[in-house]
Amino acid sequence: MNILAWIILGLLAGAIAKAIYPGNQGGGILATMLLGIIGAFIGGSLYTLLTTGQLAITAAGFSIGGLIVAIIGALIAIWLWGLLARRA
């Protein structure tokens, strides 16, 4: 997937995940984009693990299903960040 598709997928997934997750996450457009891209990797890796039983670092593709997987991954990333930030 080219870089422009990653940016678009990251912005969409990050913005939707921030809208769904309760509370204020802060951050600007760059943080939202990075959150979505990280979410695509988390979601893609979990999807691969659940469907094939193998743990591989993969990312969600640019499709409706890929967007949903990236949103789920971004929600997991927000939750994990909240756990780490609370400890510090």
HUKA-V506028 format. One record per residue. N is the residue number from 1. RES is the residue in three letters. D_CENTER is the distance of its C-alpha to the mean C-alpha in Angstrom with 2 decimals. Layout:
# HUKA-V506028
N RES D_CENTER
N RES D_CENTER
This chain:
# HUKA-V506028
1 MET 15.76
2 ASN 17.12
3 ILE 15.74
4 LEU 16.21
5 ALA 14.08
6 TRP 11.17
7 ILE 11.91
8 ILE 12.28
9 LEU 9.18
10 GLY 7.21
11 LEU 9.70
12 LEU 9.69
13 ALA 6.22
14 GLY 6.35
15 ALA 9.94
16 ILE 9.89
17 ALA 7.80
18 LYS 10.27
19 ALA 13.02
20 ILE 12.58
21 TYR 12.31
22 PRO 15.92
23 GLY 17.27
24 ASN 16.85
25 GLN 13.97
26 GLY 15.80
27 GLY 14.89
28 GLY 15.59
29 ILE 14.25
30 LEU 13.46
31 ALA 11.47
32 THR 9.48
33 MET 9.06
34 LEU 8.21
35 LEU 5.58
36 GLY 3.99
37 ILE 5.46
38 ILE 4.77
39 GLY 1.46
40 ALA 4.30
41 PHE 6.62
42 ILE 6.27
43 GLY 6.38
44 GLY 8.89
45 SER 10.77
46 LEU 11.21
47 TYR 12.31
48 THR 14.67
49 LEU 15.96
50 LEU 16.77
51 THR 18.38
52 THR 20.25
53 GLY 20.61
54 GLN 19.75
55 LEU 17.14
56 ALA 15.96
57 ILE 13.22
58 THR 12.06
59 ALA 9.40
60 ALA 9.11
61 GLY 11.98
62 PHE 12.72
63 SER 14.06
64 ILE 13.88
65 GLY 12.91
66 GLY 10.22
67 LEU 8.86
68 ILE 9.27
69 VAL 7.67
70 ALA 4.37
71 ILE 5.22
72 ILE 6.42
73 GLY 3.97
74 ALA 2.85
75 LEU 6.55
76 ILE 7.39
77 ALA 6.44
78 ILE 8.54
79 TRP 11.04
80 LEU 11.49
81 TRP 12.00
82 GLY 14.45
83 LEU 16.25
84 LEU 16.69
85 ALA 17.78
86 ARG 20.19
87 ARG 21.91
88 ALA 22.60
